Structure formats: structure tokens, C-alpha cells
Amino acid sequence: MNSFIYEALPTRVVFGVGTIAQLKQEVDRLGLRRPLVLSTPQQRSQAKDIELRLDRASAGIFDGAEMHTPVEVTERALAIVRERAADGIIAVGGGSTTGLSKAIAARTGLPQIVLPTTYAGSEMTPILGETKDGLKTTRRDPKILPNVVIYDVDLTVSLPAALSATSGINALAHAAEALYGQNTNPITLLMAEEGIAALGRSLPRIVADPTDREARSDALYGAWLCGICLGTAGMALHHKLCHTLGGSFNLPHAETHTIVLPHVIAFNAPNAPDAMNRIARALGANDAIAGLNALLDQLNVVSALRDIGMPEDGIEKAADLAVANPYWNPRPIERSAILDLIRRAWAGEPASGTV
């Protein structure tokens, strides 16, 4: 008999095609009069479209969101919030913009509406990762969780195939880790397996045809489920490593998750047999590691940390940071094994159950 605690996270989700049309309605429902619109510099045009939909009822745009949520960027955005008396936040974009929105909310308590344009999944969690002085740390707080998430399939169609693939594997990693998370439970297990299956069948179709709206919808659905899993089950070695690598070496977030995931799955496989069975089943494979490797091969994604900017002389430092204040993990975390894992990921060697 299982004993568990399941805490449902109170985010309102609007899902479909063309759902951006419901933005003003959601803004009014929250009683917002001067929300600040957030984006990265590259997505300012989408932020401008959001602002126009608000009928001038906004505090303008801050388009300075950056990868890994640097604290100094958050401080610049907070100055704009105060200067313009913003009473809420609307974030359009991927994990960088969502991270900034959550960082502002954590400090101000302002309500958030998030419109994802990638498969990051972080919009469904009360978890915030921030970078300061080259170190990325995380914290959990109910104020961090967005109030409303508007999933509009149309907003993801322009996401390039390569970024769609790595963004989707980033989402899949949330569910894979939730299968053996310290706080996992029967509900999360169901959502995690369904999320992995949805991404496993949709991502190859998107890479083959980025305009396939059915596949886009399936991937967005999967990313939503995977994000919920991360928020309810907690994080383990995979997220610890990715935060360490991303924050310390300024590596691209989705690509880092994509490269590291199969190696962590291989590392944890001996101590998480039920999770491995569920991953394999979701991917239609006989073995979790083989199924994941096959999916990554189909997607033709980057496989080596050295190819995304990690220096070889950073491997030792990364291992030291990874074993300092480690997250809970089903397999004990020992430096020598973690060092070998990082070396393999750096070199782009295939993940193997012998790790």
C-alpha cells in the first residue's frame, strides 16, 4: 500500500488554438489595470502584440529577459515595475521570460499571466532558478507560481525545429525525473508517463514538419503535464547538474538538459527500476536508455557539452559543485561517478547502462 502526499498547484490553464484572444478576459478577471509585459529582446515584437491587445491598459514592455534569470536583470525589471506602478506581469516567451516573471513575483507578490512560446514547462512550477556571481540557485515559494497560463498552439508554430526538439527534451526531463522524485505519487506518475509519451510521439513529427499543428498541440500538452510533474515531485540529480552547468558556464538551458538527461537516466537506472520501466513504456521501447537514445537520434540534437561552450577544464569544477549540497537522488551521489558522467556528457559519448 502506498503512502503519499499530493498537493495540487492552483494555476488556471487556458489551452487551445487561438487562445491568445482570451488574454484581455484573463487580465480583467485578475483585475489588472497596468500589467508590465515581459520578453527577451528577440521576442519584443510578440510583446508588442500583447501590449496592443490590452487596449493601452499596460505599464509598457520590458524586453531584457535573459537566460538563467540573472539577479541584475531582475533588479532592472523591478525598477521599471516600481517606476510605472505596474500591478501585474504578462510574460510571453520561453523559460528565460517565465523565469524573470517568477523572480519579480517572488519579490513583489504581483499576479502573473504567462504565454509560453516553447516547451519549457517552468510556467507550471512554484520553483525559481536564479543566477548570481556565476552560481545558479533554486528556491520554492507559492508566490512564484503563475496565476494563469495561456497555452496557444499558434504561438509555438514559429519555434525552429532544432529548438523545438531541445525544448521538448527539456520538458521530458522534468517528467523523467519526477518518476523517481522524492515526493512522487500515483497522480504524478500518471501525468509523467503521459507527458513523456506525448513528447516522444510529437517531437519527431515537428522536426519533420514544424508546421504540423496537431504535433505542436501534442507537444504543448506534453510539456504542460511535464511541468506539473516537476512542480509536484521535486528535483534530483539531473536538475542539480543542469543548474550547475548552466549557471557556472552560461550554457544554453534546453541544450544542456538534452545532453545531460540520458547520462543521468543511465546513472540512476539501477536504483529506479519502476521509473525506467515507465520511461521505456512511454517511448515504446524495451529499455529506457535505448528508447531515449533512439529518440535523440531521431531528433538529431546536439550531444556534447563541449559543442555548446563548456570548457574541458570546467569538468572538475562542475563535479565539485554537483556534489556540494546535492539534491535528493535515488542513487547515492559520489564525486568519482559524477565526474565520469560529466566527462562522458562533455565528450558526447552515448549514454550507457554501465555508467
C-alpha positions in Angstrom: 0.0 0.0 0.0 1.4 3.4 -1.0 1.5 6.4 1.4 1.9 9.8 -0.3 1.1 13.4 -0.3 -0.2 15.1 -3.4 -0.5 18.9 -3.5 -2.4 20.3 -6.5 -0.9 23.6 -7.7 -3.5 26.3 -8.3 -2.8 27.6 -11.8 -5.6 28.4 -14.2 -4.8 26.9 -17.6 -6.3 28.1 -20.9 -5.3 25.6 -23.6 -6.0 25.5 -27.3 -5.6 27.2 -30.7 -6.0 31.0 -30.9 -6.4 31.3 -27.1 -4.3 34.5 -27.1 -7.7 36.1 -27.9 -8.7 35.4 -24.3 -5.9 37.4 -22.8 -7.9 40.6 -22.2 -10.5 38.5 -20.5 -8.0 36.9 -18.2 -6.4 40.3 -17.4 -9.8 41.6 -16.4 -10.6 38.6 -14.4 -7.5 39.3 -12.3 -8.5 43.0 -12.0 -5.2 44.2 -13.6 -5.1 47.8 -14.9 -1.3 48.3 -15.6 0.4 44.9 -16.2 4.0 45.0 -17.4 4.7 42.9 -20.5 8.0 40.9 -20.4 10.0 39.3 -23.2 13.5 38.7 -24.4 15.0 41.2 -26.9 14.4 38.7 -29.7 10.7 38.5 -28.9 9.9 42.1 -28.5 7.5 42.0 -31.5 5.4 39.4 -29.7 5.4 41.5 -26.6 4.3 44.5 -28.7 1.4 42.4 -30.0 0.4 41.6 -26.4 0.5 45.2 -25.4 -1.8 46.2 -28.4 -4.3 43.5 -27.3 -4.6 45.2 -23.9 -6.1 48.4 -25.4 -3.4 50.6 -23.9 -4.1 49.3 -20.4 -0.5 48.3 -19.7 2.7 49.6 -18.0 4.6 49.0 -21.2 7.2 46.5 -22.1 10.5 45.3 -20.5 12.3 43.2 -23.1 15.5 42.4 -21.2 14.9 38.8 -20.1 18.0 36.7 -20.2 18.9 33.0 -19.9 19.3 31.6 -16.3 17.5 34.6 -14.7 20.4 36.8 -13.7 19.6 38.8 -10.5 20.9 42.0 -12.0 18.3 41.7 -14.8 15.6 41.2 -12.3 16.7 44.3 -10.4 16.4 46.3 -13.6 12.9 45.0 -14.3 11.9 45.7 -10.7 12.9 49.3 -11.2 10.5 49.5 -14.2 7.8 47.9 -12.2 8.0 50.5 -9.5 8.6 53.4 -11.8 5.4 52.6 -13.8 3.3 51.3 -10.9 2.7 48.0 -12.6 0.0 45.9 -10.9 0.8 42.6 -12.7 3.0 40.8 -15.1 2.4 39.3 -18.5 5.3 37.1 -19.8 5.5 35.9 -23.4 8.3 33.6 -24.4 10.2 30.6 -23.0 12.0 29.8 -19.8 14.0 33.0 -19.7 11.0 35.2 -19.8 9.0 33.0 -17.4 11.9 33.0 -15.0 12.0 36.7 -14.9 8.3 36.9 -14.4 8.6 34.5 -11.5 11.5 36.4 -10.0 9.5 39.6 -10.0 6.5 37.9 -8.5 8.6 36.3 -5.8 9.8 39.8 -4.7 6.5 41.7 -5.1 3.6 39.2 -4.9 2.3 40.6 -8.3 0.0 38.2 -10.2 1.4 36.7 -13.4 -0.1 35.6 -16.7 2.3 33.5 -18.8 2.0 32.8 -22.6 4.6 30.1 -23.4 6.2 30.0 -26.8 8.4 27.0 -26.1 8.0 23.7 -24.3 10.0 24.8 -21.2 7.3 23.8 -18.7 8.6 26.1 -15.9 5.3 28.1 -16.1 3.7 25.2 -14.2 6.0 25.2 -11.2 6.5 27.3 -8.0 10.2 26.9 -8.5 12.6 29.7 -9.4 16.2 29.3 -10.5 18.4 32.4 -10.4 22.0 33.2 -11.2 24.3 35.5 -9.2 28.1 35.7 -9.4 28.2 32.6 -11.6 26.2 30.3 -9.4 22.6 29.2 -10.0 20.4 28.5 -7.0 16.8 27.5 -6.8 14.0 28.2 -4.3 10.4 27.2 -4.0 7.5 29.5 -2.9 3.8 29.6 -3.6 4.2 33.3 -4.8 6.4 32.0 -7.6 3.7 30.0 -9.3 1.9 31.9 -12.2 -1.8 32.6 -11.7 -2.8 32.0 -15.3 -1.0 30.1 -18.2 -2.4 30.6 -21.7 -1.2 27.8 -24.0 -1.8 28.9 -27.6 -0.6 26.3 -30.1 -0.2 29.1 -32.7 2.5 30.8 -30.5 4.7 27.7 -30.9 4.5 27.2 -34.7 7.3 29.6 -35.4 9.7 27.9 -33.0 12.5 26.4 -35.1 12.6 22.6 -35.4 16.0 22.3 -33.7 14.9 24.5 -30.7 11.6 22.7 -30.6 13.5 19.4 -30.2 15.7 20.5 -27.3 12.9 22.5 -25.6 10.8 19.4 -25.8 13.5 17.2 -24.3 14.0 19.8 -21.6 10.3 19.2 -20.7 10.6 15.5 -21.0 13.4 15.6 -18.4 11.0 17.1 -15.9 8.7 14.1 -16.1 11.5 11.6 -16.3 13.0 12.9 -13.0 9.5 13.1 -11.4 9.2 9.3 -11.9 11.8 8.8 -9.2 11.4 12.1 -7.3 11.4 12.1 -3.6 7.8 13.4 -3.5 6.4 11.4 -6.4 2.9 9.9 -6.0 0.4 7.9 -8.2 -1.1 11.1 -9.8 2.3 12.4 -10.8 3.4 9.0 -12.1 0.3 9.0 -14.5 1.0 12.5 -15.7 4.7 11.9 -16.1 4.3 8.8 -18.3 1.6 10.5 -20.4 3.8 13.6 -20.8 6.8 11.6 -21.9 4.6 9.6 -24.4 3.1 12.8 -25.8 6.5 14.4 -26.4 8.0 11.1 -27.7 5.5 10.8 -30.4 5.2 14.5 -31.3 8.7 15.8 -31.4 9.9 13.7 -34.4 6.8 14.9 -36.3 7.7 18.5 -35.5 11.3 18.1 -36.6 10.0 16.6 -39.9 7.3 19.3 -40.4 7.4 22.3 -38.0 4.0 23.5 -39.3 2.2 20.3 -38.1 -0.3 21.9 -35.7 -1.5 18.5 -34.4 2.0 17.6 -33.4 2.5 21.1 -31.9 -0.6 20.7 -29.8 0.5 17.3 -28.6 3.9 18.6 -27.7 2.5 21.6 -25.8 0.1 19.2 -24.0 3.0 17.0 -23.0 5.1 20.0 -21.9 2.2 21.2 -19.7 2.0 17.8 -18.0 5.8 17.5 -17.5 5.9 20.9 -15.9 3.2 19.9 -13.4 5.3 16.9 -12.6 8.4 19.0 -11.8 6.3 21.2 -9.5 4.9 18.3 -7.5 7.6 15.7 -7.3 10.7 17.7 -6.8 14.1 17.7 -8.4 17.1 15.3 -8.2 20.5 14.9 -9.8 19.5 15.9 -13.4 18.3 19.3 -12.4 21.2 19.8 -10.0 23.7 19.1 -12.7 21.9 21.3 -15.3 21.6 24.2 -13.0 25.3 23.8 -12.1 26.4 23.6 -15.7 24.1 26.3 -17.0 24.8 28.8 -14.2 28.5 28.3 -14.0 29.4 28.2 -17.7 26.4 30.1 -19.1 25.4 27.2 -21.3 22.1 27.2 -23.2 19.4 25.8 -20.9 17.5 23.4 -23.2 20.6 22.1 -24.9 22.2 21.4 -21.6 19.2 19.4 -20.4 19.1 17.5 -23.7 22.8 16.4 -23.4 22.8 15.5 -19.7 19.4 13.7 -19.5 20.4 10.3 -21.0 23.5 10.1 -18.9 21.6 10.8 -15.6 19.0 8.3 -16.6 21.7 5.7 -17.1 23.3 6.6 -13.8 20.1 6.3 -11.9 18.7 3.2 -13.7 20.0 0.6 -11.2 18.2 2.3 -8.3 14.9 3.3 -10.1 13.6 0.2 -12.0 10.0 1.2 -11.9 10.8 4.7 -13.3 12.9 3.0 -16.1 10.0 0.7 -17.0 7.7 3.6 -17.3 10.1 5.6 -19.5 10.5 2.6 -21.7 6.8 2.0 -22.0 6.1 5.7 -22.7 8.7 5.7 -25.5 7.5 2.4 -26.9 10.9 0.8 -26.2 12.2 -2.3 -24.3 14.7 -0.3 -22.4 14.6 3.3 -21.1 18.1 4.3 -22.1 17.9 2.7 -25.5 14.5 4.4 -26.1 15.8 7.8 -25.1 18.9 7.4 -27.2 16.8 6.4 -30.2 14.5 9.4 -29.7 17.5 11.8 -29.5 19.0 10.2 -32.7 15.7 10.9 -34.5 15.7 14.5 -33.4 19.4 15.0 -34.5 20.1 17.1 -31.4 23.4 18.2 -30.0 25.0 15.5 -27.8 28.2 17.0 -26.3 28.7 19.8 -23.8 31.9 20.8 -25.5 29.8 21.7 -28.6 27.7 24.2 -26.6 30.5 26.1 -25.0 31.7 24.1 -21.9 35.5 24.2 -21.5 37.2 20.9 -20.7 38.9 22.5 -17.7 35.5 23.1 -16.2 34.7 19.4 -15.7 36.4 19.2 -12.3 34.8 22.4 -11.1 31.3 21.1 -12.3 31.8 17.8 -10.4 32.8 19.7 -7.2 29.7 21.9 -7.4 27.4 19.0 -8.2 28.3 17.1 -5.0 28.1 20.2 -2.8 24.7 20.4 -1.2 23.3 17.8 -3.5 19.6 17.3 -4.2 17.9 14.0 -3.1 18.6 11.3 -5.6 17.7 7.6 -5.8 21.4 6.6 -6.3 24.0 8.0 -3.9 26.0 10.8 -5.4 29.7 10.2 -5.4 32.2 12.5 -6.9 34.1 9.9 -9.0 30.9 8.7 -10.6 29.6 12.2 -11.2 33.0 13.2 -12.7 32.8 10.3 -15.1 29.2 11.2 -16.0 30.2 14.8 -16.8 33.2 13.7 -18.8 31.0 11.4 -21.0 28.5 14.2 -21.5 31.3 16.7 -22.3 32.7 14.3 -25.0 29.3 13.4 -26.4 29.7 9.7 -25.7 26.5 7.6 -25.9 24.7 7.1 -22.6 25.2 3.6 -21.3 23.7 1.5 -18.6 27.2 0.7 -17.4 27.7 4.2 -16.0 
